[in-house]
Amino acid sequence: MSERDHRVQGVDHVAFPTFDPAATVRFYRDVLGFPVVHSICAAGWGPEDHPDFIHFFFDIGNEDRIAFFYYFGTDPSLGGDEGAKGDVYARFGTDVPEYFVRSRHLAIHVDGEEDLLEYRRRLDASDWPVEMQIQHETIESIYTHDPNGYMVEITRAMRPVTPQEDLDANLTIDALLDVVAEPEPTFGKLLARKAELIVERAAEWESAEQAGRVGAADRELAR
Amino acid sequence: MTTLYVLDVPENTAVATVAAEDPAVTVGQLGPYFVISAAGPIVVDRRATGCRHAVWYSCVGGVARDGRITQHDKDALRVEPV
């Protein structure tokens, strides 16, 4: 556990290249309704023969932003040969498994089912309909690929994250670090190490809710 | 001895409840975890829990070193003594 205070304030922006700014603007601004909030028109400079470019931003809520670079005079071959899978930034052959290709994606949060279904409606009426809608027990998400091939998820929580899940996440990560420090890490080894950490630490754990109740009771007694 | 730890969140409650139906299995609590233990194997029928796959395949919090998972598929979770 770290005692460093946590000062960051979420995503300022995440940035991707595009070779199709028209479709990108249609997808984010006209279909999803994400406002354009900032753009930079810059002449190329620097030692690397940098092309002139436009860097443009869409608001994705909370004043967080998704941004794109469009470089004049370039096309997708800039990033290498066309792949069978992947997007304009990362290309992969047919042999690369789908779970790996899909592992890197952007998930945008919405507050509830009504909002999720509203974005589903907007996408389904566009050239980029929802490809999957998945309701797990704790989250529900819709997925599509934007005009650049980037996988975009919109997700809602079915219930708030509980404090015990934060404890569990920390035990998982500590167990993972122990297991990957040894040769041949496996899921079985992780579960065995995590069981030890549960025995060491779980008994002392007290949920914030319980701590709050005890605190309130103490204050009541002190009156 | 086999000991399986399952985090006590609403989606996992049925895993502990179904495991406890076997008289050879005891279910206790350690902090926010269910402690499911038995002298022999622990078997949980997936359909009896009503869990769908995202929760089902992520419900195991830990398995003590004297046991190991020998089955975790759409039918059942089975933990057996090593």
Interface residues (C-beta under 8 A of the other chain):
Chain A: H136 E137 T138 R159 T162 P163 Q164 E165 L167 D168 L171 A175 G188 L191 A192 R193 K194 A195 E196 L197 I198 V199 R201 A202 A203 E204 W205 S207
Chain B: T3 Y5 L7 D8 V9 P10 E11 L30 G31 P32 Y33 C51 R52 A54 V55 V60 G61 G62 V63 A64 R65 R68 I69
